[in-house]
């Protein structure tokens, strides 16, 4: 079935506030036989005008057309989608379940979860980005089948690092879900390491402004050559998230031969993967556990043999990563099913 429309958030091209979901949508669309259809709105809680814009986008699709919708747009508005569930083949791409955002009060989380469940049961297909996310969404919402379409990764030259030990990088928006506070707490217990936090500070200014450390540098969001330079000087990527359906920065680091220290959560182990010889190119720790993260950082700092093994495994894992064209072909194959 040919894809008629790919509905995405209106800020999909805003590079000043980068997100993994928007990057995924843009890069997949480069290799899909369809253009992006951005719809402005404060998703997942749009006002009436935004709901009308989404309704109009769906109304323009001919009967029987296949529509792929970013879950941030779709999952909060089942009432907008319901009139089209029989006329169109709706596919919903869930980047992160709405209720998994860190810091939601229980009533808010339950409301988002309920709306998302209604939306996903209206959909012809539900798609996620990792096997772990598929299992979680199937169980959470009582779905028989959830399809898996992992992101691609651009090839990149190997990073030289700084001294092989001391320069950490954390590439993520500065929000509670990404756990930068956990990393700073751990860093306070481990001398000799510094970290570059690469990510927007505007999504949760109160949280971002609460973070500081003499060995932490906040660069803001980076793109292009500036981002490449930040990766190039990194010795270790650290991703202390509380929730991730995949974690694209994990494979971005591995593509450059940079080992990873990350939370053992969601799809992160899927993204981390293993080298062909079975070695894991990084370390995993429980989410939200600053003591465990500090212990892992201390081990990284003090064990040169471990660093050597992890770097070798990361370089080998880089050679197994799939590009965006192949990733989009897999997604297109899923969407082609009637």
N, C-alpha and C positions, 0 to 999 in steps of 0.2 A: 504494500500500500504506500503510495507516494505521500511524503510529508508536505502538507499545505502551508503550515504556519508554525513558527517557533516563538512563543510568547515569553518575554523576559522582562525583568524589572527595567524601569525607565533609565536607571543610572548605569546600565550595563557597560557603557563606554566611558564612564567617569574614572579615569586613572588616578585621580587625586585621593580616592578612597577605595583602593583595590580590595577585591574579595575573591576567594577561591571559586565561589559559585559563578560570579560574573566572568572570570577568566575562563572557566570551563565552558560556559555558554558561547562566548566569543570564539574560542579556539575550535570548538566542535563545529560551529556554524561555518567556519572557513572551509570545511570539507564536506558539508551537507548540502543537498540540493534544495536549499531554502534560505531565505534571509531572516534575520532576527526581526521580531515585531515587538519593539519596546513599548511598554505601557507604564506611564508615570503613575505613582501612587505611594502612599506610606504603607507598603505591604509588610506584614500580613493583615493590617488593620486599615484598609483604604477608606476614604470618604466616599460619598455617593457619586461624585464626579469621576473618581478613579474607577469605581465599579461600572459606571456607564461606559468608560473607555474600554474596559476589558470586555464588556458585553458587545460593544461595537466590533471589536477585533474578532470575536467569535462569530458574530452575525455575518461577517464578510466571507467566511469560509463556506465553500459550496457543500451541499449535502453529501455526506459520506466522506468528507475530507478528514485527514489525520492531522491533529494538532498536538504539538509537544508544548507543554507549559512548565516553566520553572516553578518548583514547588513553593518558593517564597511568594509568588503571585497567586498561585492556585489554591494552596492548602488552607488559607484562611477564609475563602469565599465560596463554600459549596453551593450557596443559594444562587450565585451568578452562573456557576457551571451546570447546575441541575437541568435547566431547560435545553441544554445542548448535548446531554449525555446520550440520547438516542439518535440524534441527527448527525453527530460527529463522533469520530473515534478519538477520544481524549487520552493522551499519555502524559503522566505527571512525573517530572524529574525531581526527586527529593534530595536536595543537597544536605540538609540537616533538618530532622524533625523539629517542628516549631517549638514544642515544649521542652526541647533539650537546651535551649539557651540558658546560660547560667544566671541565677539570681531571680528567677521568676517566682512570684508567690504561688502557692498551691492552686488557688482559684483561677488565676490567670493561666497557669500551665494546663489545668484541666479543660478550660475553655478552648485553648488552642489545640489541644490534643483531640477534643471532640470534633471541632471543625475540620481538622486534618483527616480524621477517620472518615467523615462523611464524603470529603472530596475524593479520597483514594478509593472508596467503594463505588464512586461514580465513574472512575477512570477505566478505560479499556486496558491500559497498561500502566504499571508503576515501575519506575526505574530508579536505581540508586547507584552509588559509585564504588561500592566494595561488597565483598561477600558478607562481612560482619554487619554492614548496614542492612543488607537484604534480610538476614536472619532476624535482626532487631525489628525491622518494620513489619515483616510478616507476623511475628509474634505480637507486636504491639497493637496492630490494627486488624488482626484476624484475616490476613490475606493469604490466598493459596499460593500465589506466585508473584515474586518480585524479581525483576530483571536487573542484571548487573552490567554497567558500562563504565569501567574505570577511566579516569582521565589519561591523556597522553603526557609525554614529557619531551621537552626540546633537548636535543643533544647539546653538550657544552664542553668546553675545554676543561681539563682537570684544574682544580684550585690548587694554588701553591701553598695556601695557608700563611700563617705568620711565623710561628716557631714550632708548629706541629702540636701545640698543647694549649696555649693560653687564650686564644681568641675564639670566643663563642659568638654565635649568631642566632637570633630568634626572629623569624620572619612571620609576623602575624599582626593583625589589628590589635591595638592596645585595649583589650576588653577583659572582663572577668573570666569569660569562658576560655580564653587563651592562657590564663594562669601566669602572667608575668610576675605577679606578686609572689607566687610560689618559687619561681626561679630566683628572685632577688633575696628571698629569705634563705634559700640554699646557698647562694653566692656569699652571703655574709658569714657562712660557716667554713668557706673554702678559700684560702688565700691563693694568689697567683693567677687568677682567671679574670678576664674581662668579657663583657658582652655588649654587642650591638643589637639594640631592639629596632627592627626595621618594620614599621607599620604605622597606620594612621592613629592619631590621638583624639580624633574628633567624634568617634562613635559613643564614647563614654568618658567625657572630659573629667568628671569627678574622679573616676577610677584612675585615669591616666595621670592626673595631676597629683595623685597620692603616691606615685611611684618615684623613688629616687635612690641612688646608690653611687658612691664615688667611683666604682668600677663598671658603671653602666652608662652607655651612650644611646640616646634616643634620636634616631636619624629622621623620623617621619617616614612616610611611604617612599619607596624608591622604585624606579623602573629603568629599563634599558641599560645603558652603560654603567649608571650609578649602582644599580642592583647587582650587576655582574661584578663590579669592583668589590662590593661588600661580600659577596659569596667568595670571591677569589682570595681574600685575606682570611677567610674563616677556617678554623681548625676543626670545629665541631658545631653542628646544628643542634639546638635545644628547642623542643616543642613541648611545653608543660601543660597542654590543654586539659580541660575537664571533659570535653566532648569533641569528637571529630568523626565524621563519616568516612574520611579518607586521609586527608592531610597532604595536599599537593606539594607543600614545601619540603616534605620528606623526600619525594622523588626528585624535586629540583636539586636538593643538596646531593643526593646520591649520584645524579647525572654528572656532577662535578667531582665525584670521588670523596665527598665530605661525609664522614660518619655521622650518626644521628643518636641523640639521647632524647627520648620522648616518653610521654605518658602511654601506658599500656591500656589504651581506650579505643573503642569503636573500631574504625578501619585502619588505624595507624599500623598495627602489625601487618596488615595486608599490603600497605604501601611500602613498609620497610622491606618485607620479603626476605629472601635469602640469596646469597651468591650461588652459582652453579655447584660449588662443592659443599653446600649446606650451611656455610658460615653465615651468621646474622650480621649485617653491616651496621650494627648499633646496639644500644642498650635500652631496655624498657623498664619503667618504674611505675608504681601505682599513681594514679592521678591525685593531685591535691596533697601529696605527701612530701613536704619540704625536706624532711630528714632523709628519706630514701633518695631524693634527688641529690642532696648534698653528698651522701655516701657514694653515689654513682659518679658525681663530679670529682670527688676525691680519688676514686679508683682510676678514672680517666687521667687525672693529673699525675698520679704516682706510679702508674704501670706502663712503661714504654712498650713492653711486649703486647699488651692489650691494644694500645694505640696502633701499633703496626698491623696487628691482625684485623682490626676494624677498618683501617684504611685500605688494606688489600681487599677485604670483602666488599667495601663500598665501591671500589674501582671495578671489581668483577660484576657486582650488581648493576652498575651503570650500563654495562654492555647488554643487559637483558631487558632494559626498559623499552616500552613501546612508544612510538611517536604518535603525534596527534592524528595523522591521516589514518593510521591503523585503528586508533581508538574510535574515531568517527565512523569508520567502516563497520565496527562492531555495533555501535549505537544505531546506525542506519539499518543494519540487519535486524535488530530488535524491532525497530519501527516498521519495517517492511511486512512483518507478520500481521495477517488480518485478524 
